[in-house]
Amino acid sequence: MSDTYRQDAAAWQRELAALERDFPGVQVWFGCYTRRWWALYAGRLLEGRTPAHIGEQIVRARQGADVHGADPRLPEGPHRYMS
């Protein structure tokens, strides 16, 4: 196992812990082969390019928004996962 892989794995674990803390009850993981972040929320499989993107997808799914397209409905107040 290379040092780069170990560093990547440690970073993934830190991001995963933050997502699990921010979204309790939502299964979140990083796909080592796809290099994408994934979440299972309410029977929906969500995909994100980054931890922030998967967080945004979870927020949108909780609001009932279309997670694959643009949706003008945003949560009220600041949220670190929304751009």
C-alpha positions in Angstrom: 0.0 0.0 0.0 1.5 3.3 -1.0 1.9 6.3 1.2 -0.3 8.4 -1.1 -3.1 5.8 -0.8 -2.7 5.9 3.1 -2.9 9.7 3.0 -6.0 9.6 0.8 -7.6 7.0 3.0 -7.0 9.1 6.1 -8.5 12.2 4.3 -11.5 10.2 3.2 -12.1 9.0 6.8 -12.0 12.5 8.1 -14.5 13.7 5.5 -16.7 10.7 6.1 -16.7 11.3 9.9 -17.7 14.9 9.3 -20.5 13.9 6.9 -21.8 11.2 9.3 -21.8 13.8 12.1 -23.7 16.4 9.9 -26.2 13.9 8.5 -26.9 11.2 11.2 -28.7 8.2 9.9 -27.6 8.7 6.3 -25.2 6.1 5.0 -22.3 7.8 3.3 -19.2 6.4 1.7 -16.4 7.1 -0.7 -16.1 4.8 -3.7 -12.4 4.0 -4.2 -12.9 2.8 -7.8 -15.4 5.5 -8.8 -13.6 8.3 -6.9 -17.1 9.6 -6.0 -18.9 10.2 -2.8 -22.1 8.2 -2.3 -25.1 8.4 0.1 -28.2 6.4 0.7 -31.0 8.6 1.9 -34.6 7.5 2.1 -34.1 4.7 -0.4 -32.4 7.1 -2.9 -28.8 6.6 -4.0 -27.1 10.0 -4.3 -23.7 10.7 -5.9 -21.3 13.6 -5.4 -17.9 14.7 -6.8 -16.7 16.0 -3.4 -17.8 15.8 0.2 -19.4 19.3 -0.1 -21.3 18.1 -3.3 -22.7 15.0 -1.6 -23.7 17.1 1.4 -25.6 19.4 -1.0 -27.2 16.4 -2.6 -28.4 15.2 0.8 -29.8 18.6 1.7 -31.7 18.8 -1.6 -33.0 15.2 -1.1 -34.2 16.1 2.3 -36.1 19.0 0.8 -37.6 16.8 -1.9 -35.7 18.7 -4.6 -34.5 17.1 -7.8 -30.9 16.1 -7.0 -29.9 15.7 -10.6 -30.9 19.1 -11.9 -31.0 22.7 -10.8 -33.6 23.6 -8.3 -34.3 27.1 -7.0 -35.5 25.9 -3.6 -32.7 26.4 -1.1 -32.8 26.1 2.6 -33.4 29.2 4.7 -30.3 30.5 6.4 -26.7 29.6 5.8 -25.7 26.0 5.3 -22.2 25.0 4.7 -23.1 22.4 2.0 -25.0 24.8 -0.2 -23.1 27.0 -2.7 
